Amino acid sequence: MHDIIKKAHELLTPALVIHNDITVKKAQGIYLEDMNGKRYMDFTSGLAVANTGHNHPEVVKAIKKQADALIHSGCMFYYEPLITLSEMLKRITPPGIDMFFFGNSGTEAVEGALKLARFYTGRQGIVAFTGCFHGRTLGSLSLTSSGTRYRRKYHSLLPSVYHSPYPYCYRCFFGQKPETCGMDCYEYLEGVFKHLLPPEETACIIIEPVLGEGGYVVPPMNFLKRLRDLCDKWEILLILDEVQSGMGRTGKWFASEHFGVIPDIMTIAKGIASGMPLSATASKKEIMSRWSPGAHGTTFGGNPVSCAAAVATIKTIENGLLKNALTVGKHAMNMLHAMKEKYDCIGDVRGLGLMIGIEFMKKGRPYADGLKKIMAHCLKNGLMLVEAGVDKNVIRLAPPLIIKKGEMEKGLEILEEGIKKAG
Ligand SMILES: Cc1ncc(COP(=O)(O)O)c(C=O)c1O
């Protein structure tokens, strides 16, 4: 074991899970290089962050230029990258989203969204969905339900938060199949409003438009639309958490575009600045402009260097990466569907763009042991993957959006060898 890893085990809290026992010296594009010069294809993008690829030259250039000029503001004054970025976000976010608050991380964006929803509506109730991950700070953690490991020993969490099952069709909470589906999950949600939480006391409904940590699950096309209608009926704010599904990951700027649904508030982080810490709580002006001075704030949020990196990131993604994500994503889906026909242990393949989940099952049960073996094989052979799902039996494919078809094929060949061995 490398000395750095030994020291890390000694010095860093075990609460922080570092997924792979390798030490990376440098990274470029889709490739990581460890201390011994071994290269890995990164099909995780550093957990759906390096959407432009690691150390994209344009992003690095923008960071260096901004660092030379101005690193920090602490909200003491204005600076140009903050406004350039806001104007760009206004352009790429769904119509009507035109005001922003910048933080440093996904969880901060969610905290901001919750506070804004309560502040604006004067209501307390919050509805979230089982399986979603929204962050680890106590507010966002009250919503997170992608696994009890995140919540254990932290109760009591935020009151007036209610959960309804996410529409996870492959393993339907209600045991339905697509042919028998009567949208029981939606009915359950209506039940929450009948039995537990009066809709007129509900500030917001928050959901990931595509489930991330919970297993890369794409909901049925009309589910989000029905949520939108329900919110409109009761003047509840719809918050879409696009922290993982945004910034081109699904082949559109934001996953909500696939469903034709416009949120009242949205959260953006991860891919926004190609790895520099930055997040945004974004909303319609009529909502966010009512947030009074001091009702929310930050010291580091919207850091000039992060904003400059985000501007370069958006320009880079605009330069053909959405299309590439759709093309290479489709190619990957075709290859994976063919693999599903060959290997019984692949239960489901699903996704949008380059947000693809492969769910492993054995004898009708989640096959987490197999997945561990497959991922170990892949890492040994130069392919880094990350799992998802409450049972840790889903591999998520989230490579940088710059990935070429040939690189995807090479990665999937390694994966297939792993499946052959473990399956
Ligand atoms: C959908 C979603 N929301 C919020 C978060 C929290 O982001 P962060 O880890 O930057 O706090 C994540 C992180 O994985 C996420 O996937």
The ligand as an SDF file (V2000), in Angstrom:
LIG
                    3D

 16 16  0  0  0  0  0  0  0  0999 V2000
  -28.6560   15.1650   -6.3990 C   0  0  0  0  0  0  0  0  0  0  0  0
  -27.6470   15.6060   -5.3800 C   0  0  0  0  0  0  0  0  0  0  0  0
  -27.9550   16.6170   -4.5500 N   0  0  0  0  0  0  0  0  0  0  0  0
  -27.0900   17.0650   -3.6240 C   0  0  0  0  0  0  0  0  0  0  0  0
  -25.8430   16.4790   -3.4830 C   0  0  0  0  0  0  0  0  0  0  0  0
  -24.8960   16.9950   -2.4470 C   0  0  0  0  0  0  0  0  0  0  0  0
  -23.7920   17.5750   -3.0630 O   0  0  0  0  0  0  0  0  0  0  0  0
  -22.4360   17.8350   -2.2550 P   0  0  0  0  0  0  0  0  0  0  0  0
  -21.7920   16.5030   -2.0160 O   0  0  0  0  0  0  0  0  0  0  0  0
  -21.6400   18.7140   -3.1770 O   0  0  0  0  0  0  0  0  0  0  0  0
  -22.8100   18.5240   -0.9910 O   0  0  0  0  0  0  0  0  0  0  0  0
  -25.4790   15.4290   -4.3200 C   0  0  0  0  0  0  0  0  0  0  0  0
  -24.1810   14.7590   -4.1720 C   0  0  0  0  0  0  0  0  0  0  0  0
  -23.9400   13.6770   -4.6180 O   0  0  0  0  0  0  0  0  0  0  0  0
  -26.4070   14.9700   -5.2940 C   0  0  0  0  0  0  0  0  0  0  0  0
  -26.1200   13.9590   -6.1100 O   0  0  0  0  0  0  0  0  0  0  0  0
  1  2  1  0
  2  3  1  0
  2 15  2  0
  3  4  2  0
  4  5  1  0
  5  6  1  0
  5 12  2  0
  6  7  1  0
  7  8  1  0
  8  9  2  0
  8 10  1  0
  8 11  1  0
 12 13  1  0
 12 15  1  0
 13 14  2  0
 15 16  1  0
M  END
$$$$
